[in-house]
């Protein structure tokens, strides 16, 4: 199964949104090792700085990039999560006092 990794690369010029690809066994989630291997294949030598937010920092302090942050993972499967913004908009559009017809 393919997993597209959407990430932000922060360097001196600003932030770029990029993508990478990891091949996984069906039903498996990528691990820290998978991310580090993917980035190493792209030429980034990193270490995991913040596991909760998936922020990676360069091993070499002289690197031209400051950090990489994984924004989201796309496995091609349907994401069933609640969109807070959409729920807020809909609740503001619906009448406050609903009564049966």
C-alpha positions in Angstrom: 0.0 0.0 0.0 1.2 3.5 -0.8 1.2 6.3 1.8 1.7 9.8 0.5 3.4 12.0 3.2 2.5 15.7 3.0 5.1 17.7 4.8 6.5 21.3 5.2 10.2 22.0 4.7 11.3 25.1 6.6 14.4 26.9 5.4 15.9 30.4 5.3 13.7 31.4 2.3 10.5 30.3 3.9 8.3 27.2 4.1 7.6 24.8 1.2 4.9 22.2 1.1 6.2 19.0 -0.4 5.3 15.3 -0.6 7.0 12.0 -0.1 6.1 8.3 -0.6 6.3 5.3 1.7 5.3 1.8 0.7 3.6 -0.1 3.6 2.0 -3.4 4.3 -1.8 -3.2 4.0 -3.4 -2.0 7.3 0.0 -0.8 8.7 0.8 2.8 9.8 4.2 4.3 9.0 6.7 4.3 11.9 9.5 6.7 12.8 11.9 4.5 11.0 9.8 4.6 7.8 9.8 8.4 7.9 13.5 8.7 8.5 14.2 6.2 5.7 12.0 8.2 3.3 13.7 11.4 4.2 17.2 9.8 4.0 16.4 8.6 0.4 15.6 12.3 -0.4 19.0 13.4 1.1 17.7 14.7 4.4 19.6 13.5 7.5 17.1 14.0 10.3 16.2 13.1 13.9 12.7 13.1 15.4 12.4 16.2 17.6 8.7 16.2 18.5 6.9 12.8 18.2 3.4 14.2 18.9 3.6 16.8 16.1 5.9 14.8 13.8 8.6 17.5 13.7 12.0 16.5 12.4 15.2 18.5 12.8 18.5 18.1 10.9 21.3 16.1 12.4 23.8 18.5 11.0 23.5 22.0 12.4 25.0 23.5 9.2 22.1 22.1 7.1 20.3 24.5 4.8 16.9 23.6 6.2 15.7 24.2 9.8 13.0 21.6 10.2 10.5 19.3 8.5 7.0 18.9 9.8 4.6 16.2 8.6 1.2 17.7 8.0 -0.8 14.7 7.0 -0.7 11.2 5.6 -2.8 10.0 2.6 -3.2 6.2 2.2 -6.1 6.5 -0.3 -8.5 5.4 2.3 -11.5 7.4 3.3 -10.9 9.6 6.4 -13.9 9.6 8.7 -13.1 12.5 11.0 -15.3 15.3 12.2 -14.7 18.7 10.6 -15.1 21.3 13.4 -15.3 24.2 11.1 -18.0 22.7 8.9 -20.0 21.7 12.0 -19.7 25.2 13.4 -21.0 26.8 10.1 -23.9 24.4 9.9 -24.9 24.9 13.5 -25.0 28.7 12.9 -27.2 28.3 9.8 -29.7 26.0 11.4 -32.5 27.6 13.5 -31.9 27.5 17.2 -35.4 26.4 18.3 -36.4 23.4 16.3 -39.9 22.0 16.9 -41.7 19.2 15.3 -44.1 19.9 12.4 
